[in-house]
Amino acid sequence: MLKPIVLFCLLCFSNLFAQSKATIVGKVKSFENENLIGVRISFDTNNQHYYSISDTLGCFTEELPSGLVKIAVNHFGYLEKTLSFDFKKDTIISIILEKDVSFLKEVVISNNKKNGITNLSGGKLSFNLKELATVPTVLGTTDIIKILQLTPGVQNSGDANGYLYVRGGDPGHNSILYDGTPIYGMSHLLGVFPFYNTDHIQEVEFDKSSSNAKYGGRLSSTTLLIPNRKIPSQFTIQGNIGLLASQATLSIPISEKSGITISGRRTYIDEIIAPILDSGSENSDVQDMKYGFSDGNLTFITEVSKNSLLTVSAFSSADKLQIKDTNLALYTSLKWSNLNISPTLFTKLSSKTSMSNAIYYTRYTNELNMEQSTIQMGVSSFVEDFGFANSINYLVKETPFESGLQYVYHNLQPQKIQIENLSTTNNTEQNNLIKANEFAVFTTAKPKLLDNLMAELGLRINYYNSGAKSYLHFQPRVVLNYYRNRNLSFYASYNRQNQYLNLITTSSVGIPTDFWIASSDGIPAQSSNEFALGSNQTISKSITSLFGAFYRSMNHLLEYPYGVTQFNEISTLKNDLLEGKGKAYGLEMMLKKNNGKFKGWLSYTLSWSNRNFEKLNNGNTYYAKYDRRHNLSLVGTYDLNSKWNFGVTQIFSSGNRFTMPTSWYFINNNPVKEYSEYNNAQMPNYIRTDFSVNYFFIKNAKKESALNFSIYNTFNIENPIYVVLNVVVNENKDSVVVKPEKKVLYRILPSISWRFKF
């Protein structure tokens, strides 16, 4: 018996030696030579399965038994790539992925060219701004806010407004993050200019429901502005020169492992356009009106070590508006600015685990000063954050997880009021600072429940403290994705959100006198529960569709009905803010053509949004200001040939709501207006057609020179931004004639610009 046993042992050991192991070291890049982070790589060899995730440098390492190995590489938005070879010794491989439309690895639509808009799981959208450069805009440069307003679930805010209104929410319910840093001031004057230099932005991800537990603090959407993290291999310059503003972006390599990208913009309305208007204007009221802005972006990236990558992102902007009216002896100055900076360290801990740590600082300020005769008045506000954010990506039994913790210190001054030459010179209650601390932990898992059922399960736990007020909130997030086949998928989601910093809007147009206020004693935290479901379908090789429905309930909403401010001794923000609730629901649809000479999309939203405040409208439910029943957008681009490209945008939406007096009567021969219901009237329907033409002198991967001609509101349709009531009383003061007068900001507005890259 001894010999058979010895022989068996020798065979086992010989088999073990035959199963010798070696190491595969690889790197995953995009076709544009950018390192891809978080790519999932699977290995099949000898009936065994192994998994790895690319780190912050796009690298992965895995030790495998020798033999025939099959590698599958999957990443959101890219075509799956597979390769097989006989694996005998340590091997180094390089993998390049091509961008594509994909919902998950089970649903892939082949397309060799990148698409402007990509559908992600759960109804989320990803935007490639370079591919959307042909969509008509007011100044010939891509405006992500305007493009978002052309997608389902997002209300058209009309002219003179750069805010987002998503699924019945208020503008302050949306989070905009620049490389993970929150931005509080989100527009230039009247929403005319794009808020960001889009040449500095690589990609935008938009989630109408904020379904990722990593992000919180807002009731509605999350928009991620992702700067270019590619280390420049050579010096390049690109930009846009237009009639009203110009921009430039420089990519500068410092070494093989580090580089810097710098962007800047400047408008010259105040220096060039305004003097031209003055010289030909007979209206002295506008001769001393000046506006200008400048902004800059910076991204520094360096490979600290083989397993570490450091990025530093920064952004600053400054706007100034001055108005001088000699007839009224009035001088007005309005300034607002942004500043943020965020260093982030990405670290590979193992072949299946990576971590990021970031600290950030962000500050937004605005200041309004007015002088008239002997009266001087000033109103200013600011909000600033000091924050830390940590996240870890890892695998647990083939299930991807992301967990982390976040802390932010809020410092706010909602309104500081200074008045001279009046009996009431100050209001110390409104000048008080508000300080708050916010701490959160989160975790998200993406398990595969069945062969065709995927889930995104998340939990965010928030602790908030300001003075004597504290909150502890549990916020679950659930998204289920069911893939019936390769061309059809369905999703359903539930999201619980809480918001502690609130935007108080004081103007119906895009004049930044709005301010932020934190939850504290007498000012509650807002909350929201949202349910959504929908489907994504591939109709043909180039056409996809999206259908969805949503319902959202909101509590502890805030309303400030007094305009910019009140000037009296008893006025305090805590007493002036009204608290109420609201709900919104609707249907969404999007039909998208992704390739061919003609590309574009059709978007339609049918929705309702209402509010209920005990101290407004006699406690009865009323329509919210931006309850626009119908929102329809049609966007199309046509490539005639390699030189000519055309674009058109057609927008239709119901008018927003406002409050109109319903009757007039006299008291002591003075006319008095009387109201029936809050937001009882509606503006005219909003209709606009934009058109653009691009002519390319040069267009290739490294160089571009193109002339853009755009027409905003091509058919010169009057879309009023507000209504003024002109009241005329007869000589006997026994009758009143009221004539509504519509105020229009933009009529037909042509522009021309030159876009370049060298």
C-alpha positions in Angstrom: 0.0 0.0 0.0 2.9 2.3 0.6 3.9 2.6 -3.1 0.5 3.7 -4.4 0.3 6.3 -1.6 3.7 7.6 -2.4 2.9 7.7 -6.1 -0.4 9.6 -5.5 1.5 12.2 -3.4 4.1 12.6 -6.1 1.4 13.2 -8.7 -0.3 15.8 -6.5 3.0 17.6 -5.9 3.8 17.4 -9.6 0.4 18.9 -10.4 1.0 21.7 -7.9 4.3 22.5 -9.4 2.7 22.5 -12.9 0.2 25.1 -11.6 3.0 27.6 -11.1 1.9 31.3 -10.8 3.0 34.5 -12.5 2.0 38.1 -12.4 0.1 40.2 -14.9 0.7 44.0 -14.7 -1.4 46.2 -16.9 -2.5 49.7 -17.6 -5.9 50.8 -19.0 -6.2 54.0 -21.0 -8.8 55.7 -23.2 -8.3 56.3 -26.9 -7.4 59.9 -25.9 -4.5 58.5 -23.8 -6.2 59.2 -20.5 -5.7 56.8 -17.6 -9.0 55.2 -16.7 -9.9 54.8 -13.0 -12.1 52.1 -11.6 -12.1 49.8 -14.7 -13.2 46.2 -13.8 -10.9 43.5 -15.2 -11.9 39.8 -15.0 -9.6 36.8 -15.5 -10.7 33.3 -16.4 -8.0 30.6 -16.3 -8.1 26.8 -15.5 -11.9 27.2 -14.6 -11.0 29.7 -11.9 -12.2 33.4 -11.8 -10.2 36.4 -10.6 -11.2 40.1 -10.5 -9.3 43.4 -10.3 -10.0 47.1 -10.5 -7.7 49.7 -12.1 -6.3 52.2 -9.7 -6.0 56.0 -9.9 -3.2 55.6 -12.5 -5.2 53.2 -14.6 -3.0 50.3 -13.4 -3.8 46.8 -12.2 -1.9 43.8 -10.9 -3.1 40.2 -10.5 -1.3 36.9 -9.7 -2.6 34.0 -11.7 -1.9 30.3 -12.4 -0.1 29.8 -15.7 -2.1 28.5 -18.6 -4.6 29.9 -21.1 -6.1 33.1 -19.7 -9.1 35.1 -21.0 -9.2 38.8 -19.9 -12.4 40.8 -20.1 -12.3 44.6 -19.5 -15.4 46.6 -18.7 -16.0 50.2 -18.0 -19.0 52.5 -18.0 -19.3 54.4 -21.3 -16.7 52.2 -23.1 -16.9 49.2 -25.4 -16.0 45.9 -23.7 -12.6 44.5 -24.7 -11.5 40.8 -24.4 -8.2 39.1 -25.1 -6.8 35.6 -24.7 -3.2 34.3 -24.6 -1.1 31.5 -23.2 0.1 32.8 -19.9 3.5 31.3 -18.8 5.5 34.1 -17.2 5.3 37.6 -15.7 3.6 39.8 -18.3 3.0 43.5 -18.9 0.1 44.5 -21.1 -1.5 47.8 -22.2 -5.2 48.1 -22.9 -6.9 50.9 -24.8 -10.7 51.3 -24.6 -12.9 53.0 -27.1 -15.7 55.2 -25.8 -19.3 54.1 -26.4 -22.9 54.3 -25.1 -23.5 51.6 -22.5 -26.0 51.1 -19.7 -24.1 48.3 -18.0 -21.9 45.5 -19.4 -25.0 43.6 -20.4 -26.3 46.4 -22.6 -23.9 47.7 -25.2 -24.6 49.8 -28.3 -21.7 49.7 -30.7 -20.5 53.1 -32.0 -16.9 54.0 -32.9 -17.5 57.7 -32.2 -18.1 59.3 -28.9 -21.6 60.5 -28.2 -22.7 63.8 -26.8 -25.1 62.3 -24.3 -24.7 58.8 -22.8 -27.5 57.0 -20.8 -26.2 55.6 -17.6 -28.0 53.3 -15.1 -31.0 54.5 -13.2 -31.9 57.3 -15.7 -28.6 59.3 -15.2 -27.0 61.1 -18.1 -23.3 61.7 -19.0 -22.3 64.6 -21.3 -19.3 65.0 -23.5 -19.0 68.7 -24.0 -16.7 68.5 -27.0 -19.3 66.4 -28.9 -22.0 69.0 -28.0 -20.1 72.0 -29.3 -22.4 72.2 -32.3 -25.6 72.7 -30.3 -26.6 76.3 -30.8 -25.9 78.7 -27.8 -26.2 82.4 -27.3 -22.5 83.1 -27.7 -21.2 80.2 -29.7 -19.7 78.4 -26.6 -21.2 75.3 -25.0 -23.3 76.1 -21.9 -23.9 73.0 -19.8 -26.8 74.7 -17.8 -28.6 75.5 -21.1 -28.0 71.9 -22.4 -29.3 70.4 -19.2 -32.5 72.5 -19.6 -33.0 70.6 -22.9 -33.2 67.2 -21.2 -36.3 65.5 -19.6 -37.2 66.4 -16.0 -35.5 69.8 -16.2 -37.6 72.9 -16.5 -36.8 75.7 -19.0 -36.1 78.7 -16.8 -36.6 81.2 -19.6 -34.4 84.2 -20.4 -32.5 86.1 -17.7 -32.2 83.1 -15.5 -29.2 80.7 -15.2 -30.7 78.5 -12.5 -31.7 74.8 -12.7 -35.3 73.7 -11.8 -35.4 69.9 -11.7 -38.4 67.7 -11.1 -40.4 70.4 -9.4 -37.6 71.5 -7.0 -36.3 75.0 -6.3 -33.0 76.3 -7.7 -31.2 75.8 -4.4 -32.2 72.1 -4.3 -29.5 71.3 -6.9 -25.9 70.5 -6.2 -23.2 71.5 -8.6 -19.8 70.0 -7.8 -16.6 71.0 -9.5 -14.1 68.1 -9.0 -16.0 67.3 -5.8 -16.2 70.8 -4.5 -19.6 72.5 -4.0 -20.3 75.7 -6.0 -22.8 78.1 -4.4 -22.8 80.9 -7.0 -23.9 79.3 -10.3 -24.3 82.0 -12.9 -23.0 85.1 -14.5 -25.4 88.1 -15.1 -28.8 87.1 -16.4 -27.6 83.7 -17.4 -26.2 85.1 -20.6 -22.7 83.6 -20.4 -21.9 80.0 -19.6 -20.8 79.7 -16.0 -17.8 77.5 -16.8 -15.0 77.5 -19.4 -16.1 74.3 -21.0 -12.7 73.6 -22.6 -11.5 72.9 -19.1 -14.3 70.3 -18.4 -13.8 66.8 -19.7 -17.2 65.3 -18.8 -20.4 66.1 -17.0 -22.5 63.6 -15.1 -26.1 64.6 -14.3 -28.3 62.7 -11.8 -31.8 64.1 -11.4 -32.4 62.0 -8.2 -29.0 62.2 -6.5 -29.2 58.4 -6.2 -25.5 58.0 -5.2 -25.2 58.0 -1.4 -21.8 59.6 -1.8 -23.5 62.9 -2.5 -25.9 64.7 -0.2 -27.1 68.0 1.1 -29.6 68.8 -1.6 -33.2 67.6 -2.3 -32.9 67.4 -6.0 -30.2 66.8 -8.6 -26.4 66.4 -8.6 -24.3 67.7 -11.4 -20.6 66.6 -11.5 -18.2 68.8 -13.5 -15.2 66.6 -14.1 -12.0 68.5 -15.2 -9.5 66.9 -17.6 -7.2 64.7 -15.5 -5.0 63.8 -18.5 -1.3 64.6 -18.0 -0.4 66.7 -21.0 2.1 65.1 -23.4 2.8 68.3 -25.3 2.0 72.0 -25.1 -1.4 72.9 -26.5 -3.6 76.0 -26.6 -7.3 76.1 -27.4 -10.0 78.7 -27.0 -12.7 80.9 -28.4 -12.7 84.5 -29.5 -16.1 86.2 -29.7 -17.7 89.6 -30.0 -18.5 89.8 -26.2 -16.1 87.5 -24.5 -13.0 85.3 -25.2 -11.5 82.3 -23.5 -8.3 80.3 -23.7 -7.0 77.0 -22.2 -3.3 76.0 -22.0 -2.1 72.5 -21.4 1.5 72.5 -20.2 3.6 69.4 -19.6 6.0 69.8 -16.6 7.6 66.3 -16.8 6.6 62.9 -18.0 4.6 62.4 -14.8 3.1 65.8 -14.2 1.5 68.7 -16.0 -0.8 71.6 -15.6 -3.9 72.9 -17.4 -4.9 76.6 -17.1 -8.0 78.3 -18.4 -9.2 81.9 -18.4 -12.1 83.9 -19.7 -12.8 87.6 -19.9 -15.6 89.7 -21.2 -15.0 93.1 -22.7 -18.6 94.5 -22.7 -17.5 97.2 -20.2 -14.5 98.3 -22.2 -15.5 97.9 -25.8 -19.3 97.3 -26.3 -20.5 99.8 -23.6 -18.6 102.8 -25.1 -20.0 102.0 -28.6 -23.5 101.9 -27.1 -22.9 105.2 -25.3 -21.8 107.0 -28.3 -24.9 106.2 -30.3 -27.5 106.4 -27.5 -29.8 109.2 -26.7 -31.0 107.6 -23.6 -28.9 108.9 -20.7 -30.2 106.2 -18.4 -28.1 103.5 -20.0 -25.0 105.5 -20.8 -23.3 104.6 -17.4 -24.3 101.0 -17.2 -21.3 98.7 -17.1 -20.9 95.0 -16.6 -17.9 92.7 -16.8 -16.6 89.4 -15.5 -13.5 87.2 -15.5 -12.8 83.7 -14.4 -10.1 81.1 -14.3 -9.5 77.4 -13.8 -6.4 75.5 -12.9 -5.8 71.7 -12.7 -2.4 70.3 -11.7 -1.8 66.6 -11.9 1.3 64.5 -10.9 2.1 60.9 -10.3 3.6 61.0 -6.8 4.6 57.4 -6.9 3.7 54.2 -8.8 0.6 53.9 -6.7 -0.4 57.5 -6.0 -1.7 60.4 -8.1 -2.2 63.9 -6.8 -4.5 66.5 -8.4 -5.1 70.1 -7.5 -8.2 71.8 -8.9 -9.0 75.5 -8.4 -11.6 78.0 -9.8 -12.2 81.7 -9.3 -14.6 84.1 -10.8 -15.5 87.8 -10.3 -18.5 89.8 -11.7 -19.3 93.5 -11.4 -22.3 95.4 -12.5 -22.6 99.2 -12.2 -25.5 101.4 -13.0 -25.6 105.2 -12.8 -28.8 107.1 -13.4 -28.3 110.9 -13.3 -32.0 111.6 -13.6 -32.7 109.8 -10.3 -29.3 110.6 -8.7 -28.9 106.9 -8.3 -25.7 104.8 -8.3 -25.8 101.1 -7.9 -22.9 98.6 -7.7 -23.3 94.8 -7.5 -20.4 92.5 -7.1 -20.3 88.7 -6.7 -17.4 86.2 -6.8 -16.5 82.5 -6.3 -13.3 80.9 -5.1 -12.6 77.2 -4.5 -9.5 75.0 -4.3 -9.3 71.2 -3.8 -6.2 69.0 -3.6 -7.0 65.2 -4.0 -4.8 62.2 -3.5 -5.7 59.0 -5.2 -3.9 55.9 -3.8 -3.9 52.2 -4.9 -3.9 50.1 -1.7 -4.1 46.7 -3.5 -5.1 45.2 -6.8 -8.8 45.4 -5.7 -8.8 48.5 -3.4 -8.2 52.2 -4.1 -8.8 55.2 -2.0 -9.2 59.0 -2.5 -8.7 61.7 0.1 -9.6 65.4 -0.6 -9.7 68.6 1.3 -11.4 71.7 -0.1 -12.3 75.3 0.5 -15.1 77.1 -1.3 -16.5 80.7 -0.9 -19.2 82.6 -2.6 -19.9 86.3 -1.9 -22.2 89.0 -3.2 -22.5 92.7 -2.3 -25.1 95.3 -3.3 -24.4 99.0 -2.7 -26.8 101.8 -3.6 -26.5 105.6 -3.3 -29.4 108.0 -3.9 -29.2 111.6 -2.8 -28.1 111.4 0.8 -29.0 107.8 1.4 -26.5 105.0 1.3 -27.5 101.4 1.6 -25.5 98.1 1.4 -26.5 94.5 1.6 -23.9 91.7 1.5 -23.8 88.0 2.1 -21.3 85.1 1.9 -21.1 81.4 2.4 -17.9 79.4 2.8 -17.0 75.8 3.5 -13.9 74.0 4.8 -14.3 70.3 3.9 -12.7 66.8 3.9 -13.9 63.9 1.8 -12.7 60.3 1.9 -13.9 57.3 -0.3 -12.7 53.8 -0.7 -13.5 51.5 -3.7 -13.2 47.8 -3.1 -14.6 44.4 -4.0 -16.4 42.0 -1.7 -17.0 38.6 -3.3 -17.1 40.2 -6.8 -19.5 43.0 -5.6 -18.2 46.6 -6.1 -18.4 48.7 -2.9 -17.7 52.4 -2.3 -17.6 53.7 1.3 -16.3 56.8 3.0 -16.7 59.7 5.3 -17.1 63.4 4.9 -16.9 66.5 7.1 -17.6 70.1 6.3 -17.6 73.3 8.4 -20.1 75.9 7.2 -19.6 79.6 7.8 -22.4 81.9 6.5 -23.5 85.5 6.7 -27.0 85.5 5.1 -27.5 89.3 5.0 -25.4 92.1 6.4 -27.3 95.4 6.1 -25.8 98.8 6.4 -27.8 102.0 6.0 -26.7 105.6 6.5 -28.8 108.8 6.9 -31.8 106.8 8.1 -33.2 106.6 11.7 -32.7 102.8 11.6 -29.0 102.5 10.9 -28.4 98.8 11.5 -30.1 95.5 12.2 -27.8 93.4 14.4 -30.0 90.3 14.1 -29.5 90.1 10.4 -25.8 90.7 10.7 -25.1 87.6 12.8 -23.0 84.9 11.4 -24.2 81.3 11.3 -21.7 78.5 11.9 -22.5 74.8 11.4 -20.9 71.4 11.3 -21.9 68.6 9.1 -20.6 65.0 9.2 -21.6 62.1 7.0 -20.7 58.5 6.4 -21.9 56.5 3.4 -21.7 53.2 1.6 -22.8 52.0 -1.8 -22.9 48.5 -3.1 -23.7 47.3 -6.7 -24.6 43.6 -6.3 -25.9 41.3 -9.0 -29.1 39.9 -7.6 -30.1 37.8 -10.5 -28.6 37.1 -14.0 -30.4 40.1 -15.4 -31.2 42.1 -12.2 -28.6 44.6 -10.9 -28.9 46.9 -7.9 -27.4 50.0 -6.5 -27.9 50.1 -2.7 -26.8 53.0 -0.7 -27.1 54.5 2.8 -26.0 57.9 3.9 -26.0 58.9 7.5 -25.9 62.7 8.2 -25.2 64.5 11.5 -25.7 68.3 11.4 -25.2 70.8 14.2 -25.6 74.5 14.4 -25.8 76.2 17.8 -28.4 74.4 19.9 -30.0 72.7 16.8 -28.9 69.2 15.8 -30.1 66.6 13.3 -29.4 63.0 12.7 -30.8 61.7 9.4 -30.7 58.3 7.7 -31.0 58.6 3.9 -31.4 55.3 2.0 -30.9 55.2 -1.8 -32.1 52.2 -3.9 -31.9 51.7 -7.6 -32.9 48.5 -9.4 -31.9 47.8 -13.0 -33.6 45.0 -14.8 -32.2 44.0 -18.2 -34.7 42.0 -20.1 -32.4 41.6 -23.1 -29.6 43.3 -24.8 -31.8 46.2 -26.1 -34.3 46.8 -23.3 -33.8 47.7 -19.6 -36.0 49.0 -16.8 -35.2 50.8 -13.6 -36.9 51.8 -10.4 -35.5 54.0 -7.6 -36.3 55.5 -4.2 -34.2 58.3 -2.6 -34.5 60.1 0.7 -32.7 63.5 0.9 -32.2 66.1 3.6 -30.9 69.7 3.0 -29.4 72.0 5.7 -28.2 75.0 3.6 -31.0 76.8 1.8 -30.9 79.3 -1.1 -33.3 82.2 -0.6 -34.2 83.8 -4.0 -35.0 87.5 -3.9 -35.2 88.3 -7.7 -37.3 86.9 -10.5 -34.5 87.4 -13.0 -30.9 86.4 -12.8 -29.6 89.2 -10.6 -27.4 87.6 -7.9 -28.9 89.2 -4.8 -29.9 85.7 -3.5 -28.4 84.4 -0.3 -27.8 81.2 1.5 -28.9 80.5 5.1 -28.2 77.4 7.2 -30.7 75.4 9.3 -30.6 76.7 12.9 -33.0 77.6 15.6 -36.3 78.5 13.9 -35.0 77.5 10.4 -35.7 73.8 9.8 -33.9 71.3 7.6 -35.7 70.4 4.4 -36.5 66.9 3.4 -37.6 65.0 0.3 -38.8 61.5 -0.7 -38.7 60.6 -4.4 -39.9 57.6 -6.3 -39.0 57.1 -10.0 -39.3 54.4 -12.6 -38.4 54.2 -16.3 -37.0 52.3 -19.2 -34.1 52.5 -21.7 -34.5 50.9 -25.1 -32.4 50.5 -28.1 -34.7 50.9 -31.1 -32.1 50.6 -33.8 -28.4 50.8 -34.3 -28.4 54.6 -33.9 -31.7 55.4 -32.0 -32.4 55.0 -28.3 -35.3 56.0 -26.1 -35.9 56.9 -22.5 -39.2 56.9 -20.7 -39.8 57.6 -17.1 -42.1 58.8 -14.3 -41.5 60.4 -10.9 -43.2 61.5 -7.7 -41.6 63.7 -5.1 -42.9 65.0 -1.8 -41.0 67.8 0.0 -41.3 69.1 3.6 -40.1 72.2 5.4 -39.6 74.3 2.2 -38.7 77.9 2.7 -40.2 81.1 1.1 -39.0 84.7 1.5 -41.7 87.0 0.1 -40.0 90.4 0.8 -37.6 90.9 -2.2 -34.0 91.9 -1.5 -34.5 92.8 2.1 -36.7 94.7 4.7 -35.5 97.8 6.4 -37.1 98.0 9.8 -36.3 97.3 13.4 -38.4 94.2 13.9 -37.4 92.4 10.6 -35.4 89.2 11.2 -34.8 86.4 8.8 -36.1 83.8 11.2 -39.4 85.7 11.5 -39.7 86.5 7.8 -39.1 83.1 6.3 -42.2 81.1 5.7 -42.3 77.3 6.0 -44.4 74.9 3.9 -44.5 71.7 1.9 -44.8 70.7 -1.7 -45.0 67.9 -4.2 -44.2 67.3 -7.8 -44.9 64.5 -10.2 -44.7 63.9 -14.0 -43.7 61.9 -17.0 -40.5 62.2 -19.0 -39.5 61.1 -22.5 -36.3 61.3 -24.6 -35.7 60.0 -28.1 -32.1 60.2 -29.2 -30.2 59.6 -32.5 -26.6 58.9 -31.8 -24.7 58.7 -35.1 -24.9 59.4 -38.8 -24.8 62.8 -40.5 -27.9 63.8 -38.6 -27.8 63.5 -34.8 -29.8 65.0 -31.9 -32.6 64.3 -29.5 -36.3 65.1 -28.7 -37.1 65.7 -25.1 -40.6 66.1 -23.5 -41.7 66.5 -19.9 -45.3 66.7 -18.6 -45.2 67.7 -14.9 -47.1 69.3 -12.0 -45.5 71.1 -9.1 -47.4 72.7 -6.2 -46.8 74.3 -2.8 -48.8 74.6 0.5 -47.8 77.3 3.0 -49.9 78.1 6.0 -49.3 81.8 5.7 -49.6 82.1 1.9 -52.8 81.8 -0.1 -54.9 81.4 3.0 -53.3 78.1 3.6 -54.6 76.7 0.3 -52.5 74.7 -2.1 -51.2 76.7 -5.1 -49.0 76.1 -8.2 -45.2 76.7 -7.7 -43.6 79.5 -9.7 -42.0 77.1 -12.1 -44.9 74.8 -12.5 -44.6 74.6 -16.3 -47.0 71.9 -17.5 -45.3 71.2 -20.9 -41.6 71.3 -21.7 -40.6 70.3 -25.2 -37.1 70.5 -26.7 -35.8 69.4 -30.1 -32.1 69.5 -30.8 -30.5 68.5 -34.1 -27.1 68.8 -35.7 -26.2 67.9 -39.3 -22.7 67.3 -40.8 -23.0 68.3 -44.4 -19.3 67.5 -45.0 -15.9 67.8 -43.4 -16.1 71.6 -43.6 -19.7 72.5 -42.8 -21.9 71.7 -39.8 -25.4 73.0 -38.9 -27.3 73.0 -35.6 -30.8 73.9 -34.6 -32.7 74.0 -31.2 -36.5 74.4 -30.9 -37.9 75.0 -27.5 -41.5 75.2 -26.3 -42.7 75.4 -22.7 -45.7 76.6 -20.7 -45.2 80.0 -19.0 -44.2 80.2 -15.4 -46.6 81.3 -12.7 -46.9 84.7 -11.0 -49.4 86.7 -8.9 -51.7 89.2 -10.6 -54.2 91.5 -8.9 -57.8 90.5 -9.7 -59.6 93.8 -8.9 -59.1 97.4 -7.9 -61.0 99.8 -5.7 -60.7 103.2 -4.0 -60.0 104.2 -0.4 -59.9 108.0 0.1 -59.6 108.4 -3.7 -56.5 106.2 -3.8 -56.6 103.0 -5.9 -56.0 99.8 -4.0 -55.3 96.5 -5.6 -56.8 93.2 -4.4 -55.5 89.7 -4.9 -57.4 86.4 -5.0 -54.9 83.5 -5.1 -51.2 83.2 -5.0 -49.6 82.6 -8.4 -53.0 82.9 -10.0 -51.6 84.0 -13.4 -49.4 82.5 -16.0 -46.8 84.1 -18.4 -47.2 83.4 -22.1 -45.9 80.2 -23.5 -42.1 80.3 -24.1 -41.1 79.6 -27.8 -37.6 79.9 -29.1 -35.6 78.7 -32.1 -31.8 78.9 -32.2 -29.6 78.2 -35.2 -25.9 77.8 -35.7 -23.4 77.2 -38.5 -19.8 76.0 -38.1 -17.2 76.2 -40.8 -14.0 74.2 -40.1 -10.7 75.5 -41.6 -8.8 72.7 -39.9 -10.2 69.8 -37.9 -8.2 66.8 -36.7 -7.1 65.2 -33.4 -4.4 67.8 -32.6 -5.6 71.0 -34.4 -8.8 72.8 -34.9 -9.8 76.1 -36.4 -13.5 76.9 -36.9 -15.8 79.9 -37.4 -19.1 79.8 -35.6 -22.2 81.9 -36.5 -25.2 81.6 -34.1 -28.6 83.2 -34.0 -30.4 83.1 -30.6 -34.2 83.5 -31.0 -34.0 83.3 -34.8 -37.6 84.3 -35.4 -37.5 87.2 -33.0 -40.3 85.9 -30.8 -41.1 88.1 -27.7 -40.6 86.0 -24.5 -41.3 88.4 -21.6 -39.3 87.9 -18.4 -41.9 89.7 -16.2 -45.0 91.8 -16.4 -45.4 95.4 -15.2 -48.9 96.8 -14.5 -49.4 100.3 -15.6 -52.3 101.9 -13.6 -54.0 104.9 -15.1 -56.6 106.8 -13.0 -59.0 109.3 -14.7 -59.2 112.9 -13.6 -62.2 112.3 -11.4 -60.4 109.4 -9.7 -63.5 107.2 -10.0 -62.2 104.6 -12.5 -59.0 102.7 -13.1 -57.5 101.3 -16.3 -54.8 98.6 -15.8 -52.6 97.8 -18.8 -50.2 94.9 -18.4 -46.8 95.6 -20.0 -44.6 92.7 -20.9 -40.8 93.3 -20.4 -38.6 91.4 -22.9 -34.9 91.0 -22.4 -33.7 89.1 -25.5 -35.0 89.4 -29.0 -33.1 88.1 -32.0 -29.4 87.9 -30.9 -26.8 87.0 -33.5 -23.2 86.2 -32.6 -20.0 85.2 -34.3 -16.9 83.5 -32.8 -13.7 81.8 -33.7 -12.8 78.5 -32.1 -9.2 77.3 -32.2 -6.8 74.5 -31.0 -3.1 74.2 -31.7 
